[in-house]
Amino acid sequence: MSLISSGFVLLLVVVFGALVWYSINNTFHGKLFYYRMLKLRAISGKTSTSADGWTKAENTLGGDFKKFIPAMDRDEFDNSKTYLTKAGDLGRQPLPFWLMAVIGILIIAEGLGFSYLLGTFIAPEGTADTYTLLMVALVLVLCVVLGMIMHAAGHQLYRTRLIGAARVDWQQTNARNDRQFKTHEVSLHQPQTIDDGEIACTQLVNRVGDNGKYTMVYVAVCTILAIAVLSTFMRMMAHEKTEAQNTMGTQTSADVSNPFGATSPNGLPASVTASNDKANVIAATSVHDAAKSEAMSAFIILAVIFVITQIVAIYAGFKWGFGGKESPAAYKRTRGFASWTEVREVRGAFVEPVEELMTGLHAKFSETNRKLTIHSFKQYLAKTASEAATDDYPPAAVVPAAAPAQMPAPAAVPVPAAAPHGTVQSHLDALDALGDKTEKEQYVLSLDAATRAEIIAAIKARHQRDAAAKEVEGLF
């Protein structure tokens, strides 16, 4: 197997391994498959318990799957969704990993050819090991540089066109009403209703920016043309060099082996061999021209393939990704869900398979004849949600009592205790994580009276919103 073939096979193995690793660590179903096949049995021996009575195996399983369960609150979801809508990024997604892998394979395959060409030029007397090192180094440089340039060019092209379309809309609107193109910067942590009074194009540039450029597009075009032209020229010169060396060797061997050649003592006179030599020259010229045309056609096809590959990489940057400055963070918060109803449905669909894994883990506990307190995955979600709420809103510090004064202090006016901001939503998230109606009722009853009243009011308001939404949907 040649060096290039070995390198390509190794590349496929690396890419396949990267896809498997990505699937296991970044997709729910990949992680689920990995647990069912290997990891569930591996962690079943971790039966040491923490202070709260949870085993290390339960915490490991719950922690591995918790990141796939949508846990954002309703206000955060709506705010992030509004940001994506106003930034013009609603419906867009990050660059898929499979597409990154495909583009990477194409660029690496092209890089192998370029590196072989450049390696033989840089070190013409080098050994096979030298060529291998040069090829690896050049492939890495070409892939990283080309990948970054083309992706940046596609992203810049999308963002600049987005700003350009917004400017055209603003100019058409501004003819009737004098408005600023951009009023102020709007970040994701701000309420997205802050600029509801502005026109849509102004809301967009408040999140995307109002300055579009084509710098990276020009850099990408120059890079593509330079590599395509120079690589074709180098291939053509290498072909000419090889043809010249072959021609010289053929002529020399023919003169030596021909007993009637000009260099032979018994050689025929020039008047006799002139016509034959002329015919040989014409034939050699025809063969050379045909080989040159064939080589040029092949090199042009390679250049066209290279250009098309880079255009695909630029299109990937244009088609996927976001224009808003904080749209990636907003998309990460919403996890690509279209509505809050979908969030709740997916949450339920994801929880049930993990509950089955937790049941299987407890079954393995029983095989060891150990009496352990078992927990469900829903209980783990409720536990971590309450812990997050406690971390975000710690209890107020206890202020030491002041020394008694000589004059009696006036009686304090009683103030109703209010739940800290955000605590209500945290309790709602914990309730959503519980699937059993009895567990939810016990959870609400375990709260203090003031918090319980707020929770009940919030649940009633949610039911009213859902009922109103269904009525509106039925009208159209």
Steps between C-alpha positions, in 0.01 A plus 500: 500500500641840402564779746207708374263200523617425853453862599148507355402181685641643821303818435176305464569314825567826684186664359286197588643501854427873530140444387452222757652713777283797406186287488566350843580829671272746320184312400236349726452180299874447466545530876201270554647235269839526673342451843295203390796328339790579734483764769199389706680186611824695548348746750279247681784433743510863619271448796661740745245751625527872562356691795160534334469123448566498124744244364789605281358292215165682517669839500721398206208377292284799586779748429579345162139528379392820674673716236269356232180577691363848425503681833469868410210696647218643293616863522856410394368296207268776378768768538756297303244414232415868459868586467541247217188631328608865512855413394371321190640165618179317579510159332877499447727241660870460577719327245420126529782276610449258209541785252816612677632145466411481128664834422801400709540177303482688169754759609733235641479297179596809300767584755662158451546572130634851563731382776646225280567754225650756736691237696685372193581860407619607845708187563576340158768274650300415812426154627157341537490603868580858405216503248264356761582770756468773239167363380357484852617854582377648173165321520439636850589854395290490184196348670498735798571815299263423214223382734518815714520737205210345308273474804576860601432615144162326489400636840607853409312479171179399679534769767584775251209409275273499806612851591473613137139381474419675827656824373290486184184454710603789725563730205157422359336554838710807580364677193170529681617523859836625630646219715848395604636188334639369832381632833704301753660163566261234633656203678344166585474563875281806441121479457444465127198729518736792555483610134150386404424854389766491228454368147609142424821594316614713795426218743715274280807727488468563874595134540706429188682830454484763227844458340533233232829407335624270222863476614503125561307440176775677304767307692323171421467581128868600475608188689293269280625656176862507616504134607309383191725687254833434673428132561400454135819679388717285730335180378553606139866583558553168678341324204725687254805409706405131507430498126835664425687249715318210334574639152870543572524150639319351201719678249821399676400135525390500134832644378701250702298195399472589129800349306431737212451814707704814459717415801579151373825434297286333233240774505315596184558841345275789596346515152362150551374543858364856460150394392477241779619750761243752377222244532617412850500866602147549366376191683672600824354851472150363446530269797633785715221735396235237567649420843521871580137560403389200703698613803372856471139377485554285810663787690220739406244246624689475830500879530126513430435232765706701749304818424166319532604351833586842637171640372322223691692600815403866450136401442504299823610812689229700323220247548571403861596717795358823638523870423407634842783567740343286773282276283718190567437543874128557438480186285683303769247617756201400288676187369330552165146431626221678318266552796474451873249220441764315299747549784265328744421218256867431426581518868252221567623293205859526620429429865331161454798316338728629774255375762534157342878525533463602863276199562759275335769653722295423810453144378878462487516640852273219616734245345764605752250444787554852628213687659515848348249780482408524134398818319343586165638727229210740557605530861854577383371779276293642786800479734737678264236763416453585868877504552541741208232725646676497836834585335347785298305643793680410826321562825552838662778522751401504864560846647611487865266667743597852599579584857196622692473876493393722789191615314257228392498443125174566317300197405588371156230513239440144373582455132367199308778262400547473124672225316830604338488592133512191285413253776148446367628398156756270660221323689297474178795338324534253787130418474529446123781251565266294719271277298273360772204711612539389861865605505404844369233543766739398776762738362257796510374411848859487630548872422433780741163675477619814317698310237220246462252779421731643234554158345126430485436840340775440243360156410152648455641776278682241290181299454315815395772583245492148359121508472511839326765376259287199407199724438706726274639202310146377438403828335735458201 
